[in-house]
Amino acid sequence: MLLRVGVIGTLIACSSGGGVPLPTYTIERKAYEETLTIEGHTEAVRSVNIHCPPHVGGTITYIVENGTEVKKGDVVCVLEDANLSEEYERIMLDLDAAYAEIDKLLASQRLEYALLEAQVENNEAETILATSDSLQMLYMSPTERRIKELQLERASIEHARLIKKLESTKEMQKTDIVHVEKRIERLKRRLEEEQKKIESLTLYAPQDGIAVRARRWHWSDERWNLGDHVDKGRVLMTLPNFERIKVVFYIPESEYKRLHLGDSVICTFDAMPDNVAYGRIIKMASVGQARIKGSQVKTFEIEASVDSVRNMIEPGLSARCHIYIKHIPDTIVVPTVGIFDKDSIKVAYVQQGRKYKERQVTLGIGSTKMTIVTDGLKEGERISLIRPDNE
């Protein structure tokens, strides 16, 4: 990023005082202009951005060439995420295992239920057999009759127990099946989600237009290319509207406070040496961005309009932006190095013949290079740029 601060002024060197050559400056009335020069680029005022999906990142395996004319629905970029594919395969294996588990569980439950039913049928058969011998009880001794009654009672109790176990087993088996079925449903939903994520890695043009690859970083001209890793949500391509163009640049935090909405901007372009664009600052970001991940140094995005231009320009051009922070016409401007501190006042050393006379001056705004003098100096006078020995 190129950053240069300058003020338009005229220095006149070489005079002499007391036989010692001193650098001097001849005072004239002119415009005071404080400028800031920084590199930027052109963008469409209105454009459609094509983003990496917000929930996944990936590596670019296909991307259309910069400036390609595309139609709505055309594939413009394909990403690949190995982790996503591995997760999809893992869920598929879990789902296959769940289906196998439910098949095994159903077979085991059928066997268990069949065994219980057999026990119930066997108990019922024993009960019927014991009941058929009830006529013989009339001829049995009291002890034998009591034993028989106890056998019938035990058979009845066992039958009730088996019936109850059969019912409870049936309910437990249903619960076990429901748990596995719910796990299968969860896995199927996750599989659908992963499938959608994989499908979202193929990006399509939402409308007709000219595809322009986005910059990888706001401070660099480097654009997305094959093999680049893209973080979730990053802009990969734009489909710009060429009717209106703006200029975007990034200003260091140290210079940000010097700019104001409405400041004039003049832009030149390396790709079009004879072209000049004129505009004003129309937008200033309120939050800075770290230039490098993890860095404490922040830059602020600034947008400038293109109100007039010699020749039509397109998005994606590198631009050198000259921002006019201050402009005061018809005033006395001197190099800041020609103003000196003496006690609590500001003075300049005005040449009178071969000597220099100290004169108090009143200052207006200024920079490290040039300063406005509102009182104390006149047009045509010459001042020394270093403190003379013979004041």
Helices and strands as residue ranges (DSSP letters): E 3-7, E 15-17, E 20-22, E 24-26, E 29-44, E 47-51, E 58-63, E 68-70, E 75-80, H 82-132, G 133-139, H 142-200, E 202-204, E 209-213, E 229-230, E 235-240, E 245-252, H 253-256, E 264-269, E 272-284, E 289-290, E 298-305, E 308-309, E 318-335, G 336-338, E 340-342, E 345-352, E 355-360, E 362-366, E 370-375, E 382-384
